[in-house]
């Protein structure tokens, strides 16, 4: 194994890190150029210079733009925090979250699966650091939080917003909303620990479709993304119950023969993961990219910027914790190939 070559920080152009950060967000060189108000060749040149400076490949071409390499993925959180710290050092700061007379209050919108991970971290952080701000969490009942943010009903929405994410990726800085990726998760099939389908190799595609299902839908819709994925391969399932809460759904499957689909990051937060079995789904289903989304009018607000930075730092902890989770009595086991 070759020894990594050190980066010469004396000659490193810090502007390259800003370009890297925007390309990581956009995953597209042309869109990054629009955001940075420079030409596409200038972005490509900056990436080449950064690649030469780090002695590592950072991006590879894809059908939709560029995909970051593992080295770029590892580098990004460090670069983002450094850029944010530099920005705060250079810009006047008028918000002190520890000031005893603070009257600032924030409203966060998120589903219970997300809140179960984020809120305990926030509570610990606020108490340990003597933070004096108000915080209210409201339920997120949609995959599109734009109306909540537009109307001022929430300062920040945290969750999985696939359609909005795709739209923001193709829009430029004239868009009314901003997004920051936080952490990733995946969907798994969840059932009680002694369910017949929890046995090794039992959860085939046929067995999955024949089972009785519980659907979690924020709006109580009669059709969801799992049904869409099954329809793509000419299959369907029988949904016996639909609820609007991940925790309620998990309680129901733990006490019945129903099975459900949940984010794997949520299962340990239930408090009774040992009574559940988690299995890989026997069909393809896209992963979960948790993001924070805010209205552009909140962009310059020092208090809002502080909140978004805290959420970002907490998400780093959540992501690291997910990677470090030990194997439990009910590990995620692969299903039989479909």
NORSULVEN-V446249 format. One line per field, one symbol per residue. ss: DSSP state (@ for helix, = for strand, . for the rest). psi: psi as a letter, one per 40 degrees, with the letter a starting at -180 (. if undefined). burial: + if it has 24 or more other ideal C-beta (glycine too) atoms within 12 Angstrom, else -. A space follows every 10 residues. Layout:
ss=???
psi=???
burial=???
//
This chain:
ss=.......... ....@@@@@@ @@@@@@..@@ @@@@@@...@ @@@@@@@@@@ @@@@....== ==..====.@ @@@@@@@@@@ @@@@@@@@@@ .......... ....====== .@@@@@@@@@ @@@@@@@@.. ...======. .....@@@@@ .....===== .@@@@@@@@@ ......==== =====.==== ==...@@@.. ....@@@@@@ .=====.... ....@@@@@@ @@.....=== ===..@@@@@ @@@@....== ===@@@@@@@ ..@@@====. .......=== =====@@@.. .@@@@@@@@@ @@@@@@@@@@ @@@@...... .==.....
psi=hihhhihged ehhddddddd ddddddfhdd dddddefiid dddddddddd dddefihdii iidebihiid dddddddddd dddddddddd ihhehheehd ehehiihhhi iddddddddd ddddddddef hgiihhhiih eiegeddddd eeeidhhhah gdddddddde iaeeieiiih hciiaihihh iidfideeih edgiddddde ihihhhhdef iehadddddd ddefiiihhd ihiehddddd ddddeaeiii hihddddded efdeeihhii ifihhiihhh ihhiiddede hddddddddd dddddddddd dddehihaeg ihiiiih.
burial=---------- -----+++++ ++++++++++ ++++++---+ --++-++--+ +-++-+-++- ----++-+-- -+--+++-++ --++------ ----+-+--- ---+-+++++ +++++++++- ++--+----- +-+-+-++++ ++++++-++- ---+++++++ +--++--++- ------++++ +++-++++++ +++-+-++-- -++++-+++- ++++++++-- ---++++-++ ----+-+-+- ++++++++++ ++++---+++ ++++++++++ --+-++++++ +++-+--+++ +++++--+-- --++++++++ +++++++++- -+-------+ -++-+---
//
